[in-house]
Amino acid sequence: MTGTPVNNGAAPERGGFWNLWLGLGTLIFAAVSVMVWFPQDIGSGFLKKSLTGQTVPGDAFFPILLMALMVPLGVILVFTHFRARSGSGGEQVGDIGLQNLAFLLRAITLVGLGLLAMNWTGPALVWCTNAIGLTELSGYRAVSGTFPFDVSGFFVGGTFLTCGFIHTTRHTLRPRDVLIAAVSTAVLILLFDVLLTNVQLPPNADF
């Protein structure tokens, strides 16, 4: 019996330009935000002087930082599009189906659970320390600026989110992945809570 040979090494067919348009859209959005939107809508710049003369993050600090993180993502998407079209392989793109919607639902659920962890960890830690007699606190508000209570929610929630997206991407979660997630979250805490003393990590600004 004869038949057409199957080339298992061939790159999958691609039905659209999702990576290209999403990447270009991300880059255009970042450029318009930094050059047009932020200067007209945000009162202070990237850095500003406080009343005591200290240089502190301005109102545009975190929006510009967010755009700076989006630019590499846009570049990677554009590069991925042209690299895939050159025949180097890659996942099939162009069709939106139930798998895409299921992924979106998982991502929304994961983010929601991570935000709940950020909000509940601090109060839960206060309750535990009160229950075992280490503290006699009236509530989380009383220690929302005191270590380790102030960073507990961000650490647990951030580590949970990072582990969740690692598992979503790799379909497995190793102890090393959990360690990397915890260390990455700790670095963010060091950067934004220790080095930038006037920045409140979530959810502390809500208390």
N, C-alpha and C positions, 0 to 999 in steps of 0.2 A: 504494500500500500504506500502510495506516495502522497505528498502534500507539501504545502508551502512551508518552508522552514521559519521558525519563530526566532526573532532576534530579541533575546531576553535583556540585552544590554542597551536597547534603544531607549531614548528619552521618551517620557510620556507625552501624549498630545496635550496641547494647551489651547484653550478656547477663548482667551481674552487677554486683556492688558491690565488686569487688576493691580498687579504689583507696580507697574509703571505709573498708572493714574493716581494710585494711592500715595506713592512716593513723591511724585511731583506736587500733588495737592498738599501733602504735609510740608514740603519745602516752601511752597508759595504761601501757605498759611503762616508759617513761622516768620517769613520775611515781612509780610504785611503786618503781622502783629507787632514785631519789633520796630519797624520803621514808620508805621502809620497809626495803628491802634493804640499801643501803649503810650507813645508821646502825647497823644491827645486826650487820653482817658485816665491816665494814672498821674497822681499829683507829684510824687517825688520820683527820682531816678533809681538807678541800680543801688547806689549807696548815698547816704545823706549824713549830715552832722546832727547829732542829738543836742538837746539843750545844755548838756554838760560838755559839749565839744568833742564827743567821741564819734568815730566813724561807725555807723551802724547800717544794716540793710535797709534800703528804701522800699517804697511800696511796689516798685517794679522788680525787686530782687528775685522773688520766687517765680513770677510770670516769665521773666527772661531766662531764668534757670530752666524752667520747664521747656521753653522753646529750644534752648541749647541742647536739651536731651532728645528733642524730637528730630532735630536736624540729622544726626547720625542714622536714626531709624529711616528717615526718608531716603537718604543716600543708599542705605543697604537695600531698600526695596527697589530702587531704580537699578542698582547694580545687579540685583538678583534677576530682574526682568531680562536684561540684555545678556547676562551669563546663561540663563536658561535657553534663550532663543539661539544661542550659539551651539546648542546641542550637548551641553555639559550635564544634563539631567536636572531633576528637581521635581517637586510635587505638581500635580495637575492643578491648573487654575482656570477660572472663567465661568464655572458653574456654581450657583448657590443652591444648596439643597438642605435636607434635614440635618445632615451632619454639621453643616455650618451653624444652623440655628441651635443645635444641641451644644456646640462649643460656646456660642454666645451665652446661652443659658447657664452653662457651667461657670463661665467667667463672671457673670453677674452674681451668681450665688456665692462664688468664692470671695469676691470683693465685699459683698454684704456680710458674710461671716467674719471676714477680716476686720471690718469696721465695728461690728459688734464686739469682737475680741478687744479691740482698742478701747472701747467705751466701758466694758465690764471688768477688765482685768484689774485696773486700779482700785475701784470700789471693792472688788472681791478680795484683793490683797489686804486692804484695810480691815475688812470683816474678819479675815483669817488671823491677822496679827492681834486684833481686839479679842477674838475668841480664845486664843492661847495665852493671853495676858501680856503680850509684848508691848502693846500700846493701849491707850484709852482715848481714842480719837472719836470726834463727833461725826466724822464722815470724810470722804475723799477730798472735799473742798479744803479741809484744814491742812492737807499735806500735798496739794496738787503742785506745789513748787519745791517739794522735798524729795531727794533721792532716797530710795529707789522707786518710790511710789509714782513720781512724776513721769518716769520713762517706762514703767512696767507695761502699760497698755500699748505704747508704740512698739516696744520690743516684741511682745507676744503677737500682736496683730501683724507687724511687719514680717516677722519670721514665718508666721502662718501663711500669709499671702505669698511670700517668696517660695516656700515649700510647695504650696498649692499649684503655682504656675510652673514650677520645675516638673512636678508630677504630670501636669497637663501636657507639657511639651515632650517629656521623655517617657511618659507612661510608666515610670518607676521612681522610687524615692529611696536613695541610699543614705546611711548615716552621714556620709561625707557631704551630701547635699544639704542636710539639716544643719550641719556645722557651718557650711558656707553661707546659708541663709541667715543664721544667727549672727555670724561675724559681720556680714554686710549690713544688717540692721544696726548692730552695735557701732559700726563706723558712721552711719548716718546720725545716730544719737550723739556721737562724739563731735561730729561736724556742726550739727544744728543746735544742739542743746548745751554743749560745753564751750565750743569756740565762738558761737554766736549767742552771747548771753541773753540778749533781749528777744530771742525767738522761742515761742512756745510750741512744743510738739503736740500733735493731736492726741487725745481730745482735750488737753488742758485749757485751751482758749475758750472752751464751752463752759467751764466751771467758774 
